[in-house]
Amino acid sequence: MDDDIPLVRQEPAPQWYGRLRAQSGDLSPAHWLSGQGPERAAFGTVAGVAAPGFAAYARILHPARLDDRPVRWSTVAAAHGTRVTPGVRWHEVIGVDQDHADRCGPGLPGVWDEHPHEGPTPPDVARSLLPVLARHTRTPEQCWFGLWHGYGRWDWGRFPTFGTPGRDEVLLAGRLADAVSPATLDEFADLPDLWWPQDRAWCLGGDVDLVSTYVGGSPELITGLLAAPDLETHRVTPDSHVG
C-alpha cells in the first residue's frame, strides 16, 4: 500500500441524519431482522436484503440517466436489442461482460449516458415509493431505518449496530415521510438501506453494491408498486438472487 495516499477524512456522525434520529441505546426494534433461526435469509437473496417472511416481493430498478433525467431499463434494453426480466442484471441489459459494465463508455447517444445508481434507494425513486408505502401501513408516523455504518463520509463508531446478512447497520428512527431527509443534510448523503414501519407491514431493502431496491409486503402492496407510474417494478421471489 502507498503510505502517501491519505485516508478518507471522516466527520463524527450526527445524532440527526436529516430528520431521522440515530439510536444510541435500545436496538430492540431491529431484533427481528438480525435474529437467527429458520427464517434467517441468505446473503445475496431478495429476502436477505428486504427481510424474510412476507407474502410477496418486488424489485424496483434504479433508473439510468440521460442529461440527468431518469431512463427506464426497458428503454435502454430496447435500444440495445436486449430484454428486461425480473432477475436481469444491468450489464446484460447493455450487452457487455459484467467486469466491463462500468467501463463501457458514455452510454448510448440519445438513450442513456449514466449508469443506474449503485447503492441504497436513490432520492427520486424513494419519493415515488413513499405514497405507495404509506398506504400500506398503519404506522407511517413511527418507522425505523437501518444505515450501513461503512458509508465513508461519517464515522458511526459511537453508535451501536445491528446485524443483517452481510452488513452491520446503525438504527435510525423517524416518520416515513422523512426517509428522504438525509439528502437535505448533504446532497451526497446515502439514504438508509432498510426501512420498515412499527407495524412491520412491509420492509424495504437496498445495499451499497446494488442497482435495485427490494420490498417485501402484502400482495396488495406489491400490486400498488407495480402500478406506480414512476417506478419500474418486477415481481420477484424471496430466494431470487439480487442484482
Disulfide bonds with the S-S distance in Angstrom:
none
